[in-house]
Amino acid sequence: MKPTTPANDNLIDQTIAVWEPRAGRKLSREDARQISENMTGFFRVLSDWSRTEPAAAANDNDAPVTPGLGGSTP
């Protein structure tokens, strides 16, 4: 078993405090550890996706405007 650190213990305590009301049940420290790992993995995937998306797609001023979506056609 991995030794714990005060920072890790604090993260587990905070994870339980945030997620236990949402789960509607008592969470174990292992539950909280898994939630923390899953959330970290989720945001890592989002970060990786944002780095691999073409930069021009978010700022493409040459794209045609679709009527009815807040823009106008020339």
C-alpha positions as CSV (number, residue, x, y, z in Angstrom):
1,M,0.0,0.0,0.0
2,K,1.2,3.5,-0.9
3,P,2.1,5.8,2.0
4,T,-0.2,8.8,2.4
5,T,0.8,12.4,2.5
6,P,-1.0,15.3,4.2
7,A,-1.8,16.8,0.7
8,N,-3.2,13.4,-0.5
9,D,-5.2,13.0,2.6
10,N,-6.6,16.5,2.1
11,L,-7.5,15.8,-1.5
12,I,-9.4,12.6,-0.4
13,D,-11.2,14.5,2.3
14,Q,-12.2,17.2,-0.1
15,T,-13.3,14.7,-2.7
16,I,-15.5,13.0,-0.2
17,A,-17.0,16.4,0.9
18,V,-17.9,17.3,-2.7
19,W,-19.0,14.0,-4.1
20,E,-20.7,12.3,-1.1
21,P,-23.9,14.5,-1.3
22,R,-24.1,13.9,-5.0
23,A,-23.6,10.2,-4.7
24,G,-26.4,9.9,-2.1
25,R,-24.4,7.4,-0.1
26,K,-21.4,7.2,2.2
27,L,-18.1,7.2,0.2
28,S,-15.1,5.2,1.3
29,R,-11.6,6.7,1.0
30,E,-11.1,4.2,-1.9
31,D,-14.2,5.5,-3.6
32,A,-12.8,9.1,-3.3
33,R,-9.4,8.0,-4.6
34,Q,-11.0,6.4,-7.7
35,I,-13.2,9.5,-8.2
36,S,-10.1,11.7,-8.0
37,E,-8.2,9.5,-10.5
38,N,-11.2,9.5,-12.9
39,M,-11.6,13.3,-12.8
40,T,-7.9,13.8,-13.4
41,G,-8.1,11.4,-16.4
42,F,-11.2,13.1,-17.7
43,F,-9.6,16.6,-17.7
44,R,-6.3,15.2,-19.1
45,V,-8.3,13.9,-22.1
46,L,-10.0,17.3,-22.6
47,S,-6.6,19.0,-22.4
48,D,-5.1,16.6,-24.9
49,W,-8.0,17.1,-27.3
50,S,-7.7,20.9,-27.1
51,R,-4.0,20.7,-28.0
52,T,-4.7,18.4,-31.0
53,E,-7.7,20.4,-32.4
54,P,-6.8,22.6,-35.4
55,A,-6.4,26.1,-34.1
56,A,-8.1,27.6,-37.2
57,A,-11.4,25.9,-36.5
58,A,-12.1,28.0,-33.4
59,N,-11.3,31.2,-35.2
60,D,-12.4,30.6,-38.8
61,N,-13.7,33.9,-40.1
62,D,-13.9,32.5,-43.6
63,A,-16.6,29.9,-42.8
64,P,-20.0,30.5,-44.3
65,V,-22.6,31.8,-41.9
66,T,-25.6,29.6,-41.4
67,P,-28.9,31.5,-41.4
68,G,-30.9,31.2,-38.2
69,L,-27.8,30.7,-36.0
70,G,-27.3,34.4,-35.0
71,G,-25.6,35.5,-38.2
72,S,-26.5,37.0,-41.5
73,T,-25.6,36.0,-45.0
74,P,-24.0,38.5,-47.4
